[in-house]
Every structure is written in C-alpha cells, then in structure tokens.
Amino acid sequence: MPGPQEPTGQALSRETLAVVAGRPDRTPDAPLNQPLVQASVFHAGGDIEYGRHGNPTWSAFETAIGALEGGHGLVFPSGLAAVGAIVSLVPADAVVVVPRHAYLGTLGQLGVAAGRTGLTLRQVDVADTDQVVAACDGADLVLIESPTNPALEVADLPAVCAAGRAAGALVAVDNTFATPFGQNPLALGADVVMHSATKFLAGHSDAVLGAVVCTDEDLRDRMKEHRRLSGTAAGVLETWLALRGMRTLHLRLERAAANAAVLAPRLAAHPACKRVRYPGLPDDPGRARAAAQMRTFGAILSVEFADGPTAEAFCAATKLWVNATSLGAVESTLERRRRWAGESPSIPEGLVRLSTGVEEAEDLWADLDQALNSLG
Ligand SMILES: *Cc1c(COP(=O)(O)O)cnc(C)c1O
C-alpha cells in the first residue's frame, strides 16, 4: 500500500487530509512521520542535489498544505518570503492592489519596492467591493487579505477574484487569518493563496515559516525558481514543526474559534470597549460575507478602547493572556497594534488585536474581565 487510501473511493475530508497527507509510504519499517532530514547536500543524480533546491521534509509539508488548499504547495522561510515570491511573478514596475489595512510587513515590503523599482501601490478598503473592482483596472497583481490584519474587514472574495482575473491581473489571497479550514481562496477564484505558516499552521509560537499554493504548474515552477535564486530556503526544523502543527490544525481552530465566539459578545457588552470587530458578531459589517464564504468566523478579534494608554493598560493587566505580537497559537495573545511604527495610521490608537488560543473559555473570560475592570 503506497500511501493513504480512500477507503470507499470517495474523496477524503479536509480534516482527514490534515492527518494523512504528506506521510511516508506504508512499507515495512518505514516511519509513520516524515523525518526531519537535516541535510544541505544530497548524492548527485537525483531531483534535489542541494538544500536550497529541495528537501524531503519540505516536500512532505508541501504535499500537506497543497492537499488542504487544493493545489501545489511551496514552502518559504517566512510569510513575507512567500509574499516576495508572489511579487516576483509580476514586473518590477507593476501596479499592485492591496488592502489599506493589510499586514504591516506586507505593506512595508511593497512600499520598499515602490520606492526602488517604480511599483505602484493602490490601497483599497477590501470591504468596499466597488472600490476594489475599480482599482483592478490596469492592475498586474491583486493581493487581498480577508479578513484583514488587524481590522478584520471581510472582502467579497468571489467578486474580487473574478474582477482581478477579468482585468488580466494575477490574484493572490493571504489566507493566514482564515486558515485552509476557514476558507479556500483557490476554490473562490484566486490564482495563488499564501500563508504565514508561523501563525495557525505551525500554531505553537516556535517557528517562522511561510507557504504559497497555486493550481497552475507554470506559476508553481516560477515561484520555485524564484526561491532557488533568491535564496529563500526554509529551515528544515521549522518546516517539520509546521507539518506537525498542521496535523491538529482543525482541532485547534475549532476550539480557538469557539472561544472567540464566546468572548466577542461579552467584550462588546462591556462599557470599557468602544467597539469589537469580529465577523461572527451579528452586527459586524463583515458578518454576511463571512457566513457566505467562510466555514468558521475564526479566532482573531479586535477591541477598541478610548485611547492608546487605556489599550496599553488593558494589555498590561492580563495575567493569563500573553501581551505579545503574532497570533494563531495554542496560547491566547493580545497586543495594541499601533505600538508598531509601521501600522496604518487609520488603525485606531486604542485597538487591541486578540488571538484566542485553546484554553478554557471561562478562564480566558475571567482574565479579560478582571483586566477590563481594572481600567480607571
Ligand atoms: C504574520 C503575517 C504575515 C507575515 O508572515 P511572517 O511569517 O511573519 O513573515 C503575513 N500576513 C499576515 C496576515 C500575517 O498575519
């Protein structure tokens, strides 16, 4: 039996694929798990030869993320290296449509390119479909995030992907927040999907990694060649850790999203919170869209306080929640986003982004409640 079989001939569910995809062949004494192949050089005459070209542990991770997103996966050393691979597909003076509230590192990388190579950035409100569609005219690349980091705006992905492709642009979607269990942008019309695997895929705050997935083999080959020549070779240990993390992604996300669903309305009802952004709240502007295109409302929410100092005091007052950047891990984390100089000035000073982990909901609430009540 070479690999995991479909017992009844029907396609395996995504949850099952998370467990079985990218495993070694089922031959006697073969390991059940893909081993960590810590090697820079391979015997000549094969497909790999050198550690910047490939690695068996990379291939296992790529098979797994490819199975979850429905395409060919490629691993990169970080989410931003994956963004770089996507940008390498368009000319240096390309016109690029991006969310005004995209991840700050993505905007930073594109901003540097705009200064150096004449790349043009068109920043849009992803929730305003007419605005995004208009910006697609003459664009080379449409790089959308949904939900956005940290504003939690939801784009109409089928409409935006169709408009980008109709305009002749390459359409890429950063699926870091939703994860492959939340939505599959390739099925919604995107050409490329990317992940900061640092976040939910790896999920344990111990590895920095990125990935892209696409269905077109030519795009895959071009990004693979970019990886080889730009030297953006992923660490083998990080790749192995992310693959291990992905085996439980659906379970972690289920609990983390259930926690977010419990906490969001309680936060919204607290007088210290001016506004809670979470697509799962009944009155959230992204609710209907998220319900139409996502399988879960996810595990990230943002809370707005009156001002920056109040938000900082709140973050400092938590005892269980960790005041730290990043998201998508087993432990709940929170941070005031405007503490970063690169964060968009249209993100409120008092906005705190929360990433719910897999702890028990009442423990998480008790900590938030005492931190809220400590605010003057
Ligand atoms: C963190 C993040 C990135 C960047 O990923 P790194 O792994 O930190 O390079 C890109 N997009 C989103 C939405 C992120 O949250």
The ligand as a MOL file (V3000), in Angstrom:
LIG
                    3D

  0  0  0     0  0            999 V3000
M  V30 BEGIN CTAB
M  V30 COUNTS 15 15 0 0 0
M  V30 BEGIN ATOM
M  V30 1 C 2.3080 37.4670 10.1740 0
M  V30 2 C 1.6240 37.7270 8.8980 0
M  V30 3 C 2.3530 37.7870 7.6990 0
M  V30 4 C 3.8580 37.6910 7.6600 0
M  V30 5 O 4.2890 36.4080 7.9900 0
M  V30 6 P 5.7350 36.1160 8.6460 0
M  V30 7 O 5.7210 34.6430 8.8030 0
M  V30 8 O 5.7960 36.8750 9.9260 0
M  V30 9 O 6.7580 36.6000 7.6710 0
M  V30 10 C 1.6490 37.9750 6.5330 0
M  V30 11 N 0.3020 38.1140 6.5280 0
M  V30 12 C -0.4200 38.0640 7.6580 0
M  V30 13 C -1.9050 38.2280 7.5910 0
M  V30 14 C 0.2020 37.8740 8.8820 0
M  V30 15 O -0.5260 37.8450 9.9980 0
M  V30 END ATOM
M  V30 BEGIN BOND
M  V30 1 1 1 2
M  V30 2 1 2 3
M  V30 3 2 2 14
M  V30 4 1 3 4
M  V30 5 2 3 10
M  V30 6 1 4 5
M  V30 7 1 5 6
M  V30 8 2 6 7
M  V30 9 1 6 8
M  V30 10 1 6 9
M  V30 11 1 10 11
M  V30 12 2 11 12
M  V30 13 1 12 13
M  V30 14 1 12 14
M  V30 15 1 14 15
M  V30 END BOND
M  V30 END CTAB
M  END
